Amino acid sequence: MNTQPKASHFIGGAFVEDTRGAAFDSIHPATGAVIARLHEATPDILSRSLEAACDAQAAWAALAPVERGRILHRAAMILRARNHDLSVLETLDTGKPLQETLVADAASGADAFEYFAGFAPTVTGQTIPLGRDMAYTLREPLGVCAGIGAWNYPIQIACWKAAPALAFGNAMVFKPSELTPLSALALAEILHEAGLPAGVFNVVQGRGAVGAGLASDARVAKVSLTGSVPTGRKVYTAAAQGMRAVTMELGGKSPLIIFDDADVENAVSAAILGNFYSAGQICSNGTRVFVHQRIKAEFLDRLAARTRQIRLGDPLDPQTQMGPLVSEEQMNKVLRHIARGLDAGARLVCGGARHGTSGCFVQPTVFADVRDDMALAQQEIFGPVMSVLDFTDETEVIARANATEYGLAAGVFTRDLARAHRVAGAMQAGTVWVNAYNLTPVEMPFGGVKASGIGRENGHAALEHYTRIKSVYLGLGDVDAPY
Ligand code: NAD
């Protein structure tokens, strides 16, 4: 596959290059091979992308919603038709196994376009009777939205932001992560092939400074970031200076609570999925697995046996279940977390080292006897490292699960219906899974509380984050003036 894009940026419906921008490489983390060379956006490129979006937005918003929806629906069909090639591209760029990218990346993006294509024509305002007079509300697009993506789900993140933004009449400038720059360009091409007017969706490349340029530009009405909490703080601060709206999809250290009446095999499945899928590089992962002491031994036995069977290797091999981490830097960071966990006295159940000597592979790693005060239980690692903690009492485990600055997600495994709802209600988290984990269908709102973020993607909730309300007051009689 030729992975070198035609140019670094996509602006006004066409690929655009500017070699004055600093060069950077996209690297396949399983082998270290350079798969593309791109250039960061210069201030001129950034400005051109925002101008193109500004120029295109009003006419796009003026289309009937059903027409906008038709174009987005066509894009979804093309995404599905090209799913295999897009998945290979995503596997090369991220290192995630093809087994995953075939079902979870472009396919999830297509779901988002289908959902919001159908949603757009249903958006209406209210009529408000006021006695003699009345008022009505209009749902308006915000204008030009900036999207900034992380590297773990590059095309999915681009689609989760672009689909609602575009469906409701906004234009977008999207900056993918500098580690995974390729699939957003493929998405831009597909959207234009589907009939999207030039300038409605643009892609610019670059590191944090390019994202910062977007977040502070007066032409931007809203910034939607998927990234870490420290970046979120910077982007939110920059957006606040211009009173720009934000959606912040940030990091987590989510609890997965397994009670002693749970189906142990299902709970093990959830813990494995919620820690090792995408080599652990998922924001909502349940990395603090609280297991009731009564079933701890059985749980750990099954967990270790099944974790040892996970097949690591070439992510393009359809049999491979776990690929490398996205970069050498990320691999080294994860290995440092593992070393610190060992130093702190956590018990290594399996894994704990680099896998092989080439590529950015880390063994799926399980620590037991982890205490709440260990760094393992407090910091987002963003790699295949699971911490198992013990508990005996429901009230105690709820308090411990919530004792974190994060609040992205939580999980509970129990056969007791009343307890399931009680615990779900008590979790300080944007999403709680009961007897399931990490499923994020487009119909369900997704986002965090506390330091994990602001706003929601997907579901009806996305409407609130990509539109604003205008109230129109209709005076239907004489104006009553006191002077
Ligand atoms: P990151 O914060 O390093 O980077 C995210 C994006 O922000 C990148 O495109 C980066 O170039 C850009 N950026 C960096 N500094 C910036 C600045 N000052 N201004 C504007 N943009 C800037 O995150 P990452 O390492 O790419 O991704 C991993 C993180 O993302 C993890 O913390 C993970 O939990 C989080 N994440 C969250 C979700 C979610 O939906 N909540 C989903 C995926 C990943």
Residues whose N, C-alpha, C, O or C-beta is under 5 A from the ligand:
A	BS01	NAD	I148 G149 A150 W151 K175 P176 S177 E178 G206 R207 G208 G211 A212 T226 G227 S228 V229 T231 K234 V235 E249 L250 G251 G252 C283 S452
